[in-house]
Amino acid sequence: MKKHLTVLKEGEAVSINTFQLKDYLGEFRTNPYPYKITFFRTTKVKAADDFLEYYPEKYFSDFENILSGKLDKNVLVDVIGQIVNIGPMEQIKTKGKDNSKLDIILRDTMNVHLTCTLWSDFAKKVMDYTKENNTTIVICVIKFACIKEYKVKVEQRKKK
């Protein structure tokens, strides 16, 4: 781990290869996350400075493919669309924690609509931004989205 300290800085993007993700068990933990990362002798870490300035359209998943179920649900996707509807912010208890939940509807260039559920800080940021810019068209980019439908029992919902 010591050999990677110069590259591992909070808030910086890095590329890590050859590692393992394990359940973070025990009575006491140093953080609230349920997993921990384990490095090996062969683990390599480098600064991720090769992100694209321009994000080509071919990297975004097609709404029709998502809705049809053609995509592998174990692979995270990137989507882009115009926000055409935004629901109310809700407080939901998930995995024993209170979380902010926001449902939005995105429209792609073919006028296909996709409902997306946003969580926590990202949900709050999107809600605030759309309120501040309600007279303009708001385009939302979601990177590394999970393809699944969130279902919750009605009695668990609490409107904010």
C-alpha positions in Angstrom: 0.0 0.0 0.0 2.8 2.4 0.9 4.1 2.4 -2.7 0.8 3.8 -3.9 0.4 6.6 -1.4 1.7 9.3 -3.8 -1.0 8.4 -6.4 -3.9 7.7 -4.0 -5.3 11.2 -3.2 -8.8 11.9 -2.1 -10.9 13.4 -4.9 -8.5 12.2 -7.6 -9.4 9.6 -10.3 -7.1 6.6 -10.5 -6.9 3.4 -12.5 -6.4 0.3 -10.4 -5.8 -3.2 -11.7 -5.4 -6.5 -9.9 -7.3 -6.0 -6.7 -10.1 -7.7 -4.7 -13.3 -6.3 -3.2 -14.3 -7.9 0.1 -17.1 -7.5 2.6 -16.1 -5.1 5.3 -17.0 -7.2 8.4 -16.4 -6.7 12.1 -17.8 -4.9 15.0 -15.8 -1.7 14.4 -15.0 -0.2 11.0 -13.1 2.9 9.9 -15.8 3.9 7.5 -19.5 3.2 6.8 -19.0 1.4 3.5 -19.9 -2.3 3.4 -16.9 -3.2 1.2 -13.1 -2.8 1.4 -10.6 -3.1 -1.4 -7.5 -5.4 -1.0 -4.4 -4.7 -2.9 -1.9 -7.4 -4.0 1.8 -7.4 -4.5 1.1 -7.1 -8.2 -1.5 -4.3 -7.9 -0.8 -1.3 -10.1 -2.2 2.2 -9.5 -1.9 5.1 -11.9 -3.5 8.5 -12.3 -6.5 8.3 -14.6 -5.7 11.3 -16.8 -6.9 9.8 -20.0 -10.6 10.7 -19.6 -12.2 12.1 -22.7 -12.9 15.9 -22.9 -15.6 15.1 -25.4 -17.9 12.1 -24.7 -18.8 10.5 -28.1 -22.5 9.6 -28.6 -21.5 5.9 -29.2 -20.7 5.5 -25.5 -24.3 6.2 -24.4 -26.8 3.4 -24.1 -29.8 3.6 -26.3 -33.1 4.0 -24.4 -34.9 1.5 -26.5 -32.3 -1.2 -25.8 -32.5 -0.4 -22.0 -36.3 -0.6 -22.0 -36.4 -3.8 -24.1 -34.2 -5.7 -21.7 -31.5 -6.4 -24.4 -28.7 -5.1 -22.2 -26.9 -7.1 -19.6 -28.2 -5.9 -16.2 -24.8 -6.6 -14.6 -23.1 -4.0 -16.8 -23.4 -0.3 -15.8 -24.4 2.1 -18.6 -24.1 5.7 -19.4 -27.2 7.7 -20.5 -27.9 11.2 -21.7 -31.3 12.9 -22.1 -33.4 15.9 -21.6 -35.2 16.1 -18.3 -38.9 16.3 -19.2 -40.4 15.5 -15.8 -39.2 15.5 -12.3 -41.0 13.9 -9.4 -41.0 14.9 -5.7 -38.0 14.3 -3.5 -38.7 11.4 -1.2 -37.0 10.2 1.9 -36.7 6.4 1.8 -35.1 4.0 4.3 -32.9 1.6 2.4 -30.5 -0.9 4.0 -31.2 0.8 7.4 -30.3 4.3 6.2 -32.4 7.3 5.3 -31.8 8.2 1.6 -33.1 11.0 -0.7 -34.8 9.5 -3.8 -35.8 11.4 -6.9 -37.5 10.0 -10.0 -36.9 11.8 -13.3 -38.0 11.1 -16.8 -35.4 11.6 -19.6 -36.2 12.0 -23.3 -33.7 11.0 -26.0 -33.4 12.4 -29.5 -35.9 9.8 -30.8 -38.5 11.0 -28.2 -38.2 7.7 -26.2 -38.7 8.3 -22.5 -36.7 6.6 -19.7 -37.5 6.8 -16.0 -34.4 7.1 -13.8 -34.1 7.0 -10.0 -31.5 9.3 -8.6 -30.2 9.0 -5.0 -28.7 11.0 -2.2 -26.5 14.0 -3.0 -26.9 13.6 -6.8 -30.7 13.6 -6.5 -30.5 16.8 -4.4 -28.1 18.5 -6.9 -30.3 17.6 -9.9 -33.4 18.9 -8.0 -31.7 22.2 -7.1 -30.3 22.7 -10.6 -33.6 22.0 -12.3 -35.4 24.4 -10.0 -32.8 27.2 -10.7 -33.0 26.6 -14.4 -36.7 25.8 -14.9 -37.0 28.0 -17.9 -34.3 26.3 -19.9 -33.8 22.8 -21.3 -31.9 20.7 -18.9 -29.8 17.8 -20.2 -28.7 15.1 -17.7 -25.8 12.8 -18.1 -25.7 9.7 -15.9 -22.6 7.7 -15.9 -22.3 4.1 -14.6 -26.1 3.7 -14.1 -27.5 0.4 -12.9 -30.3 -1.1 -15.0 -33.0 -2.2 -12.6 -36.3 -1.1 -11.4 -36.5 0.2 -7.8 -39.5 -1.2 -6.0 -40.5 -0.3 -2.5 -43.5 -1.1 -0.3 -46.0 1.7 -0.1 -45.8 1.8 3.7 -42.1 2.6 3.6 -42.5 5.8 1.6 -42.4 9.2 3.4 -42.8 12.3 1.3 -40.5 15.2 2.1 
